[in-house]
């Protein structure tokens, strides 16, 4: 005898497929190409999309690392969501004194080797500049975002954010060449069903 559950199962499966297709139709990919005034692509630019009129909840990441290797920070640019704990393992044979005096997150990890017991929780959006009190050439940035829509550009200067729901957004672009304390470049952007491509040229912290 045919199970009575079969029609219900097929209905639910069809409904789920329909909802998935509807979501796909309403979401699009956003690709941003970031360059300097000479047209050279800028790697490690951080691109975010902030919905207009409604905040989208974002969860902290499970954790992130900024390592010290050969007296350099690796990676030099990190992107984390608000509330993410970041650890700073030292793989060098010398001790480091990692600090940030940025308003977003002020902290000091005084001379240490290995991995500090407690990570640093980045609980405010913005950009924290990292340094080492012993080695002046060491510098890095932690970009803390309060949106689930973000990406970092690669060597080609291109950053892609997938599955962006249709709607209005503020596109923000940050790069290490922007002076500290300067607001990221902001451009209004509308996302519909089709993929979006945007080109941003950074000029001393502004864009065109």
N, C-alpha and C positions, 0 to 999 in steps of 0.2 A: 504493500500500500504506500502510496506517495505521501511523504511527510508534509504536514500542513505548514511547516516552517519554511519550506522551499520558496513559496511566493514572497514571504516576508524577507527572507535572505536576499533574494534577487532585487527586491524593491530597495532595500538598504544599500546594496552594492551599487545599484544604478544611481541612487541619491548621492552617495559618496563620490562617485565618478563625476556626476553633474556639478557638485560643489567644487571639486578639484578643478574642473574645466573652467568654472566661473571665476575661481581665484586666479587661475593662470591668465584668463582674459583681462582681469583687472590689474595684474601686476606686470611690471616691465623691468628691464635692466637699464641702469644708468651708467654710462661710461664717460669719465672726465679725463681729458688730456691736459696736463699741466706743463707749461713751458716758461722759460725766462724771456726777457725782451728780445733776445737774439734768436728765439725759436728753438733753443735747446731744451730737450725734455728734462723735467725735474723729477728725480727719483725721491722716494720717501716723503712725498706730499701726502697729507692726510685730508681726505674728502669725507664730509658728512652731509647727511640730509636730515633736516629737522622739519617735521610736519607743521604746517601753518594752522593755528587754531586748536590743535589737540596734541597733547603730549602722548607719545607711545611708550609704554613701560619698557624698561631695559633692565636686565639682570646682570649682576656682577659676574665676571668670569671666575672659573675655579681657581685661577692663579696665573701669574706670568713671571718671567725671569728677565733680569738685566744682568748679564754676566760680565765679569772683568777678565779679559783674555789679552795677554801681551800688552798690558797697560792701555787697553781700550775698552770701552763699553760695547757689548754685543747683545742685542742690536743697538745701533745708535739712536734709532727712533722706534718707540713702542707705542701701540695704540691699545688702550684698555677701556672698559666701560666703568662707570662710576661704582665705587665700592669694591673694586678688584684688589686683592692682596698681591704685592709684587716683592719677590725675593731678589737678593743681590749677591749671588755666589761669587767668591773670589777664587779664580783658578790660577792666579799668579803665585810666584814664590815670594813676592813682596806683599806687605800689607797695604790696604787702601783705606781711605777715610772718605766715604761717599756722603754727599750732602745735597740738599736743595734749599735755597732761600726763596723760592717762588711762592707767591701768596696761595696758589692752588694747593701746595703741600710743602711745608717746611719740616725738614728732618735732618738728622745727622746719624750716620753709622760710623762711629769713631774707629780708629785703627783696628783692623781685624783681618784675619785669614779665614779661609773656609766659607761657610754660609752662616750668616746671623740667624739666631734661633727664631726670631719673630720677623715676618715679612712686614712691609710698609703698606698700609691700606690707603689707596688714593680715593678719597671720598667726596671730592668736588670736581666738577668739570673744568677743563682748562689745560694749560700746558705747564709742566714742571721741568725746569732746566736742571740737569744733574751735573755735578762736578766731583773732582777728587781733590781734597785739601793737600795732598802730597804731590800729585802729578797734574800740573796745570794743563797739559795737552788733552786730558780726558774730559770729554763733554758728551752729553746725551740728552734726549728729550723723552718725556713720557706725556703723551697726549691722552687726556681723560675725556671720554665722550659720554653724553647722556642721551644717546639715540642708538637703536639697533642697526641703523643704516649708515655704514661707514666702510672705508677701504683706504689702503695705502698704495701709492703709485709705485710701479716697478721701474726698471731701468729705462723703459720706453716713455715714462712719464704718464702712463695711463693707469687709471684706477677704475674698477668696475664694481658696482653695487647691484646685486641680483635681487629679484623678487620684491621690487618696490611697489606698494599699492598705489593705485591712481590717486591723484590729489595734488595740492599745492605744497611746495617745500621751500625752505631756505637752504640753498647749497652753500656750504662753507668750505673754504680751502685754506689749509695752514701748511707752511713750509719753514724749515729752520732758517731760511734767508730772511724771513720776516722779523723785524726787531722785536725783542722781548717787550711785552706789554701792549703790542699792537694787536688790535682785533683781527681775527681771520677774515679773509676776503669773503663777502657774502653776495650771492646772486640769487634772485628769485627763479624758481624752476617749477614747471608744471609737468607732471607725469600722467600719461594716459595709457592706452593699451600697447602702443608701439614703444620699442626701445628708444632711449634718448642718448644723444651724444652731445657733449658740451666741451668747448675749448676754453681754457683759462690761461691768460698770460699774467704772471705776477710781476709787478713793477714796484719795487720798494714797499712791499706790503699792501699794494692795491692791485686791482685787476682791470683788464679790459677785454 
